[in-house]
Amino acid sequence: MSDNRVASFRFSYLSGKHKQAIDVYEEAQRIGIDDWEVYHNRGLCQLYLKNYAMACDDFKQANAIQRHDSTYMVRAHCCSRTLLLRSAHHARRCNIRPLTLLLT
């Protein structure tokens, strides 16, 4: 990845402009840059935007290109968030109330 694009991403990412950073990485993919860092960093942006399913896909693709412990760890967190959200949505839809413990 070129230094200008890396600098552009880092500036966008660090200044909280996650959508803009995603655009930079999508442009990198369009021009044929197939690097694990592209997918990993785009996944981080998706994670901050709470697009958990998209983030999990990006982390999976990053690990398919080149394995990194940090990517595995973030992907596990992301996938667990996705499962928790699905469970909560299902519980609301079925009108299931959470269990509460009575401390006496």
PLY file of the C-alpha trace (Angstrom):
ply
format ascii 1.0
element vertex 104
property float x
property float y
property float z
element edge 103
property int vertex1
property int vertex2
end_header
0.00 0.00 0.00
1.38 3.40 -0.90
2.57 5.73 1.84
0.02 8.39 0.86
-2.88 5.99 1.25
-1.56 4.70 4.58
-1.19 8.27 5.84
-4.68 9.12 4.58
-6.17 6.11 6.35
-4.34 6.77 9.60
-5.43 10.41 9.63
-9.06 9.45 8.94
-9.03 6.60 11.43
-7.34 8.52 14.26
-9.55 11.56 13.78
-12.65 9.38 14.06
-13.61 9.59 10.39
-14.21 5.88 10.04
-16.46 6.10 6.97
-13.81 8.13 5.16
-11.14 5.58 6.11
-13.35 2.77 4.76
-13.56 4.65 1.45
-9.76 4.82 1.28
-9.48 1.07 1.79
-12.23 0.32 -0.72
-10.30 2.40 -3.24
-7.17 0.36 -2.47
-9.11 -2.83 -3.16
-10.49 -1.44 -6.43
-7.01 -0.77 -7.75
-5.92 -4.28 -6.84
-4.08 -3.95 -3.55
-4.72 -7.26 -1.82
-3.02 -6.85 1.55
-4.06 -8.22 4.93
-3.67 -4.74 6.43
-6.34 -3.34 4.09
-8.92 -5.82 5.35
-7.79 -5.66 8.99
-7.97 -1.87 9.16
-11.27 -1.69 7.29
-12.58 -4.25 9.79
-11.51 -1.99 12.66
-13.46 0.87 11.11
-16.52 -1.34 10.64
-16.19 -2.39 14.27
-16.24 1.23 15.47
-19.32 1.85 13.29
-20.95 -1.23 14.89
-21.17 -3.05 11.55
-20.18 -6.29 13.26
-21.01 -8.73 10.46
-19.04 -6.69 7.91
-16.14 -6.36 10.34
-16.07 -10.14 10.91
-15.94 -10.69 7.15
-13.04 -8.25 6.79
-11.08 -9.90 9.61
-11.70 -13.33 8.08
-10.38 -12.10 4.73
-7.34 -10.52 6.41
-6.47 -13.83 8.05
-6.97 -15.68 4.77
-4.26 -13.49 3.23
-1.87 -13.50 6.20
-2.51 -14.73 9.71
-2.05 -12.37 12.66
-2.94 -12.95 16.29
-4.37 -9.44 16.60
-6.77 -10.09 13.75
-7.93 -13.38 15.29
-8.53 -11.67 18.63
-10.51 -8.77 17.18
-12.51 -11.15 14.96
-13.44 -13.27 17.99
-14.65 -10.15 19.80
-16.59 -9.05 16.74
-18.25 -12.42 16.19
-19.25 -12.64 19.86
-20.88 -9.20 19.58
-22.81 -10.39 16.54
-24.07 -13.45 18.41
-25.06 -11.38 21.45
-27.02 -8.97 19.28
-28.81 -11.82 17.51
-29.70 -13.41 20.85
-31.00 -10.12 22.24
-33.05 -9.48 19.11
-34.52 -12.99 19.29
-35.38 -12.53 22.97
-37.16 -9.23 22.25
-39.03 -10.70 19.30
-40.20 -13.70 21.36
-40.94 -11.54 24.41
-38.48 -13.47 26.56
-37.52 -11.64 29.71
-33.96 -11.98 31.03
-33.43 -14.10 34.09
-32.77 -12.20 37.27
-31.17 -13.52 40.40
-32.75 -12.72 43.67
-30.12 -12.06 46.27
-31.47 -12.65 49.71
0 1
1 2
2 3
3 4
4 5
5 6
6 7
7 8
8 9
9 10
10 11
11 12
12 13
13 14
14 15
15 16
16 17
17 18
18 19
19 20
20 21
21 22
22 23
23 24
24 25
25 26
26 27
27 28
28 29
29 30
30 31
31 32
32 33
33 34
34 35
35 36
36 37
37 38
38 39
39 40
40 41
41 42
42 43
43 44
44 45
45 46
46 47
47 48
48 49
49 50
50 51
51 52
52 53
53 54
54 55
55 56
56 57
57 58
58 59
59 60
60 61
61 62
62 63
63 64
64 65
65 66
66 67
67 68
68 69
69 70
70 71
71 72
72 73
73 74
74 75
75 76
76 77
77 78
78 79
79 80
80 81
81 82
82 83
83 84
84 85
85 86
86 87
87 88
88 89
89 90
90 91
91 92
92 93
93 94
94 95
95 96
96 97
97 98
98 99
99 100
100 101
101 102
102 103
